[in-house]
Amino acid sequence: MFSLKRTLADLRLFGKGYLRNRIGLFFGLIFPVILILIFGAIFSGGSNGPFPLYVQNNDGGQVSTSLISVLNGTDTVRVKLVSSSENFSNYLSVHSISDGLIIPANFTASYIAGAPINVTIYRNPSSSSSAVVQGTTFGVLNSFNFEYYAHNSPPIIGAVLTTANSQIYRYVDFLIPGLIGFSILVSPMFSLVNISSEYKKIKLFKQLSLTPLTKLEWLGSKVIFYIFLSSVSFLLMVGVGSALFKANVVLSLWLIPFLILGPMLFSSLGMLVGTVSRNTETASVIGNVVTFPMMFLSGTFFPVASMPMYLQAIAHVLPLYYIIDGLNAVMIYSNYSAALLDIGIVTVITVAAFVIAARLFKWRED
């Protein structure tokens, strides 16, 4: 016969056990909240900008200055001025930028005289953010045309559309470097968090201390393994993306530093989390808290430029951002000067993480 008393007793026992299981508690309660916060922050304001629009004003007159002011006053565009002495197309390519606007010389004089004149709009047709910037620019240009038309003659400002690169990029082109960064993060990070905390719990580290194996050798072997694993994963993802989805990515020796430094960084970080945590459950929770923001805010699935400005600021302090940004610079834009900067930043972070993990790692607990 059904007994409510026994049911409630079992419910109370199960509930206590669940609440004591920090991993289950994290994925049951905290993880959904993290997803809501992350995706809510990204999509609540990210798709509407503001997006950067690089403008080269070769005119400097009153009308062109007013045009820039109106563009900068919209909710979707933030103007960044580029010197007239720069080769604008080359400037966009070198800095891996898609969206730009050239205001030609004599723009103000032509507008006042009613003479037709064209601005040049740079964009990436496959980018949603670029489409937003282009639409905003056309809207502002049309407002100037309608204002002139109300007093004089038909619209006079036209636009020539072009791209900084002959290659038109698709979403899958950006997805492959993002997923490569994702695999570089997840495998060593989660594995070393669990291994280090579990080995500490079952006293296996204490047993290893009785062998000739040193701590540096043990950690080094894990780093080497995940460098190999990440390299295999890299080849698989590039192969599948190219064969099935016709992804256009560039393979270069510049990729090697990221395939070495990335696994080394996150192996060290995972080891560090597992070492400083009191038990396995706590280590898993801390590992998830550290890892999940990097998954979604570093450009893995969504371009960082499409996020709100405050999330972009957060992304720039996440180590994974510089790995994915460097992979994009090499595999998509062939922008090796930008990749070199990312390599330098990742190297500093990796060395610091490895040194700290090695110093705090102990065979025996105090």
C-alpha positions as CSV (number, residue, x, y, z in Angstrom):
1,M,0.0,0.0,0.0
2,F,1.2,3.5,-0.9
3,S,2.7,5.3,2.2
4,L,3.0,9.0,2.1
5,K,5.3,8.9,5.1
6,R,7.8,6.6,3.4
7,T,7.6,8.7,0.2
8,L,8.3,11.9,2.1
9,A,11.2,10.2,4.0
10,D,12.7,9.0,0.7
11,L,12.2,12.5,-0.8
12,R,13.9,14.1,2.2
13,L,16.9,11.6,1.9
14,F,17.2,12.1,-1.9
15,G,16.9,15.9,-1.6
16,K,19.7,16.0,1.0
17,G,21.9,13.8,-1.2
18,Y,21.2,16.0,-4.2
19,L,22.0,19.2,-2.4
20,R,25.3,17.7,-1.2
21,N,26.2,16.8,-4.8
22,R,27.7,20.0,-6.0
23,I,28.1,18.9,-9.5
24,G,24.4,18.0,-9.8
25,L,23.5,21.2,-8.1
26,F,25.6,23.2,-10.5
27,F,24.1,21.7,-13.6
28,G,20.6,21.6,-12.2
29,L,20.4,25.1,-10.8
30,I,23.4,27.3,-11.6
31,F,24.3,26.3,-15.1
32,P,20.8,27.2,-16.6
33,V,21.1,30.6,-14.9
34,I,24.5,31.1,-16.4
35,L,23.2,30.3,-19.9
36,I,20.3,32.7,-19.4
37,L,22.6,35.5,-18.3
38,I,25.1,34.9,-21.1
39,F,22.6,34.4,-24.0
40,G,20.3,37.1,-22.6
41,A,23.2,39.6,-22.5
42,I,24.4,38.7,-26.0
43,F,21.0,38.9,-27.7
44,S,19.3,41.6,-25.7
45,G,21.5,44.3,-27.1
46,G,24.3,42.7,-29.2
47,S,22.5,42.3,-32.5
48,N,21.6,46.0,-32.5
49,G,25.1,47.3,-31.9
50,P,26.7,49.6,-31.6
51,F,29.1,48.3,-34.2
52,P,32.3,50.0,-35.3
53,L,32.3,51.8,-38.6
54,Y,35.7,53.0,-39.8
55,V,35.4,56.3,-41.7
56,Q,38.0,58.1,-43.8
57,N,36.9,61.7,-44.4
58,N,38.8,63.1,-47.3
59,D,36.6,66.2,-47.4
60,G,36.5,67.8,-44.0
61,G,33.7,70.2,-44.9
62,Q,30.6,71.0,-42.9
63,V,28.3,68.5,-44.6
64,S,30.7,65.6,-44.3
65,T,31.3,66.5,-40.6
66,S,27.6,66.6,-40.1
67,L,27.2,63.2,-41.8
68,I,29.8,61.6,-39.4
69,S,28.0,63.2,-36.4
70,V,24.6,61.8,-37.5
71,L,26.1,58.3,-38.0
72,N,27.8,58.5,-34.6
73,G,24.5,59.5,-33.0
74,T,22.7,56.3,-34.1
75,D,22.2,53.4,-31.7
76,T,23.9,50.9,-34.1
77,V,27.1,52.6,-35.3
78,R,30.1,54.0,-33.5
79,V,32.4,56.0,-35.9
80,K,36.2,55.4,-35.7
81,L,38.1,57.9,-37.9
82,V,41.0,56.8,-40.1
83,S,43.6,59.3,-41.3
84,S,43.3,60.4,-44.9
85,S,47.0,59.5,-45.4
86,E,46.1,55.8,-44.9
87,N,45.4,53.4,-47.8
88,F,41.9,52.7,-46.6
89,S,41.4,49.3,-48.2
90,N,44.8,48.1,-47.0
91,Y,44.1,49.5,-43.5
92,L,40.9,47.5,-43.3
93,S,42.6,44.3,-44.5
94,V,45.6,44.7,-42.1
95,H,43.3,45.2,-39.1
96,S,40.8,42.5,-40.1
97,I,37.9,45.0,-40.5
98,S,34.9,44.6,-42.8
99,D,32.9,47.8,-42.3
100,G,34.2,51.1,-43.6
101,L,33.1,54.3,-45.3
102,I,35.1,56.7,-47.5
103,I,33.8,60.2,-47.9
104,P,35.5,61.7,-51.0
105,A,37.1,65.1,-51.4
106,N,34.8,67.9,-52.4
107,F,31.8,66.1,-50.8
108,T,30.5,69.2,-49.1
109,A,30.9,71.4,-52.2
110,S,29.2,68.8,-54.4
111,Y,26.3,68.5,-52.0
112,I,25.7,72.2,-51.8
113,A,26.0,72.6,-55.6
114,G,23.6,69.7,-56.2
115,A,26.2,67.7,-58.1
116,P,25.9,63.9,-57.8
117,I,28.6,62.3,-55.7
118,N,29.3,58.8,-54.4
119,V,30.6,57.6,-51.1
120,T,32.3,54.2,-50.9
121,I,30.9,51.6,-48.4
122,Y,33.0,48.6,-47.5
123,R,31.2,45.6,-46.1
124,N,31.1,41.8,-45.8
125,P,27.9,40.6,-47.5
126,S,27.8,37.4,-45.4
127,S,28.0,39.2,-42.0
128,S,24.9,40.0,-40.1
129,S,26.6,42.8,-38.2
130,S,27.9,44.2,-41.5
131,A,24.4,44.2,-42.9
132,V,23.2,46.3,-39.9
133,V,26.1,48.8,-40.4
134,Q,25.3,49.0,-44.1
135,G,21.6,49.5,-43.5
136,T,22.3,52.3,-41.0
137,T,24.7,54.0,-43.3
138,F,22.1,53.9,-46.2
139,G,19.5,55.3,-43.8
140,V,21.6,58.2,-42.9
141,L,22.6,58.9,-46.5
142,N,18.9,58.8,-47.5
143,S,18.0,61.3,-44.8
144,F,20.5,63.7,-46.2
145,N,19.1,63.1,-49.7
146,F,15.6,63.7,-48.6
147,E,16.6,66.9,-46.8
148,Y,18.2,68.2,-49.9
149,Y,15.3,67.0,-52.1
150,A,12.8,69.0,-50.0
151,H,14.6,72.2,-50.9
152,N,16.2,71.6,-54.3
153,S,16.5,68.7,-56.7
154,P,16.4,64.8,-56.6
155,P,18.8,62.9,-54.3
156,I,22.5,63.4,-55.1
157,I,24.4,61.2,-52.7
158,G,25.0,57.7,-54.1
159,A,27.0,54.7,-52.7
160,V,29.5,52.3,-54.3
161,L,29.6,48.9,-52.4
162,T,32.9,47.0,-52.2
163,T,34.9,44.8,-49.9
164,A,38.4,45.1,-48.4
165,N,39.1,41.6,-49.5
166,S,38.1,39.8,-52.7
167,Q,37.2,36.8,-50.5
168,I,33.6,36.8,-49.2
169,Y,33.5,35.1,-45.8
170,R,30.7,32.8,-44.5
171,Y,29.7,31.9,-41.0
172,V,31.3,28.5,-41.3
173,D,34.7,30.1,-42.1
174,F,34.5,31.8,-38.6
175,L,33.0,28.8,-36.9
176,I,35.9,26.5,-37.6
177,P,38.5,28.6,-35.7
178,G,36.0,29.1,-32.9
179,L,35.4,25.4,-32.5
180,I,39.2,24.7,-32.7
181,G,39.5,27.1,-29.8
182,F,36.6,25.4,-28.1
183,S,38.4,22.0,-28.3
184,I,41.7,23.5,-27.1
185,L,39.8,24.8,-24.0
186,V,37.5,21.9,-23.1
187,S,39.6,18.7,-23.3
188,P,42.6,19.7,-21.2
189,M,40.7,22.0,-18.9
190,F,38.0,19.6,-17.8
191,S,40.3,16.6,-17.8
192,L,43.0,18.1,-15.6
193,V,40.5,19.6,-13.2
194,N,39.0,16.1,-12.6
195,I,42.3,14.2,-12.7
196,S,44.1,16.5,-10.3
197,S,41.2,16.6,-7.8
198,E,40.5,12.9,-8.0
199,Y,44.2,11.9,-7.7
200,K,44.4,14.1,-4.6
201,K,41.3,12.5,-3.1
202,I,42.4,8.9,-3.5
203,K,46.0,9.7,-2.5
204,L,47.4,8.7,-5.8
205,F,49.7,11.7,-5.9
206,K,51.2,10.5,-2.6
207,Q,52.0,7.2,-4.2
208,L,53.5,8.9,-7.2
209,S,55.8,10.8,-4.9
210,L,57.5,7.5,-4.0
211,T,58.4,7.0,-7.7
212,P,61.3,8.7,-9.6
213,L,58.7,10.7,-11.5
214,T,58.9,14.5,-10.8
215,K,55.9,16.9,-10.6
216,L,57.2,18.8,-13.6
217,E,57.5,15.5,-15.6
218,W,53.9,14.5,-14.7
219,L,52.5,17.8,-15.7
220,G,54.6,18.0,-18.8
221,S,53.4,14.6,-20.0
222,K,49.8,15.8,-19.7
223,V,50.6,19.0,-21.7
224,I,52.3,16.9,-24.5
225,F,49.3,14.6,-24.7
226,Y,46.8,17.4,-25.0
227,I,48.9,19.2,-27.6
228,F,48.8,16.0,-29.7
229,L,45.0,15.6,-29.0
230,S,44.3,19.2,-30.0
231,S,46.4,18.9,-33.2
232,V,44.4,15.8,-34.2
233,S,41.1,17.6,-33.4
234,F,42.3,20.6,-35.5
235,L,43.0,18.4,-38.5
236,L,39.6,16.7,-38.2
237,M,37.7,19.9,-38.0
238,V,39.5,21.6,-40.8
239,G,39.0,18.5,-43.0
240,V,35.3,18.1,-42.2
241,G,34.7,21.8,-42.6
242,S,36.5,22.0,-45.9
243,A,35.1,18.8,-47.4
244,L,31.5,19.1,-46.3
245,F,30.9,22.8,-46.0
246,K,33.5,24.2,-48.4
247,A,35.0,26.4,-45.7
248,N,37.7,28.8,-46.9
249,V,40.5,28.7,-44.3
250,V,44.2,29.2,-44.7
251,L,46.7,26.7,-43.2
252,S,50.0,28.2,-42.1
253,L,52.9,27.6,-39.8
254,W,51.6,30.5,-37.8
255,L,49.0,28.1,-36.4
256,I,51.6,26.0,-34.6
257,P,52.1,28.4,-31.6
258,F,48.4,28.4,-30.9
259,L,48.2,24.6,-31.1
260,I,51.0,24.4,-28.6
261,L,50.4,27.3,-26.2
262,G,46.6,26.7,-26.0
263,P,46.7,23.1,-24.6
264,M,49.6,24.1,-22.4
265,L,47.6,27.1,-21.0
266,F,44.4,25.2,-20.2
267,S,46.2,22.1,-18.9
268,S,48.0,24.4,-16.5
269,L,44.8,26.2,-15.6
270,G,42.9,22.9,-15.1
271,M,45.7,21.6,-12.9
272,L,45.7,24.8,-10.9
273,V,41.9,24.6,-10.3
274,G,42.1,21.0,-9.3
275,T,45.1,21.6,-7.0
276,V,43.6,24.5,-5.0
277,S,40.1,22.9,-4.6
278,R,39.3,21.1,-1.5
279,N,37.5,18.2,-3.1
280,T,36.3,16.8,-6.5
281,E,32.9,18.4,-6.4
282,T,34.3,21.8,-5.6
283,A,36.9,21.5,-8.3
284,S,34.2,20.6,-10.9
285,V,32.1,23.6,-10.0
286,I,35.0,26.0,-10.1
287,G,36.1,24.5,-13.4
288,N,32.7,25.0,-14.9
289,V,32.5,28.6,-13.6
290,V,35.8,29.4,-15.2
291,T,35.2,27.5,-18.4
292,F,31.6,28.3,-19.5
293,P,32.0,32.1,-19.8
294,M,35.1,31.5,-22.0
295,M,33.0,29.2,-24.2
296,F,30.4,31.8,-25.1
297,L,32.1,35.1,-24.7
298,S,35.4,34.5,-26.5
299,G,34.0,34.4,-30.1
300,T,33.5,30.6,-30.2
301,F,30.0,30.6,-31.6
302,F,29.2,34.4,-31.9
303,P,31.5,37.2,-33.2
304,V,32.7,39.3,-30.3
305,A,32.0,42.4,-32.4
306,S,28.2,41.6,-32.4
307,M,28.1,41.6,-28.6
308,P,27.3,44.7,-26.4
309,M,30.3,46.8,-25.5
310,Y,30.5,45.7,-21.9
311,L,30.6,42.1,-23.0
312,Q,33.4,42.9,-25.5
313,A,35.3,44.4,-22.6
314,I,34.9,41.2,-20.6
315,A,35.9,39.1,-23.6
316,H,39.2,40.9,-23.8
317,V,40.2,39.6,-20.4
318,L,39.5,36.0,-21.3
319,P,42.5,33.9,-22.4
320,L,40.5,32.0,-25.0
321,Y,39.6,35.2,-26.8
322,Y,43.2,35.7,-27.8
323,I,43.6,32.1,-29.1
324,I,40.4,32.3,-31.2
325,D,41.3,35.9,-32.4
326,G,44.7,34.6,-33.4
327,L,43.3,31.6,-35.2
328,N,40.9,34.0,-37.1
329,A,43.7,36.3,-38.0
330,V,45.8,33.4,-39.5
331,M,43.1,31.2,-41.0
332,I,40.7,33.8,-42.4
333,Y,42.5,37.2,-42.8
334,S,46.1,36.1,-43.1
335,N,46.8,39.0,-40.8
336,Y,50.1,37.8,-39.3
337,S,50.9,41.1,-37.5
338,A,47.6,40.7,-35.5
339,A,48.4,37.0,-34.9
340,L,51.8,37.9,-33.6
341,L,50.3,40.2,-30.9
342,D,47.9,37.4,-29.9
343,I,50.8,34.9,-29.7
344,G,52.6,37.3,-27.4
345,I,49.7,37.7,-25.0
346,V,48.9,34.0,-24.9
347,T,52.6,33.2,-24.3
348,V,52.7,35.5,-21.2
349,I,49.4,34.1,-19.8
350,T,50.6,30.5,-20.5
351,V,53.9,30.9,-18.8
352,A,52.3,32.5,-15.8
353,A,49.7,29.8,-15.5
354,F,52.2,27.0,-15.9
355,V,54.6,28.4,-13.3
356,I,51.9,29.0,-10.8
357,A,50.4,25.5,-11.3
358,A,53.8,23.9,-11.0
359,R,54.6,25.8,-7.8
360,L,51.3,25.1,-6.1
361,F,51.1,21.4,-7.2
362,K,52.2,19.1,-4.4
363,W,52.6,15.3,-4.2
364,R,51.5,15.3,-0.6
365,E,49.0,17.4,1.3
366,D,50.2,19.5,4.2
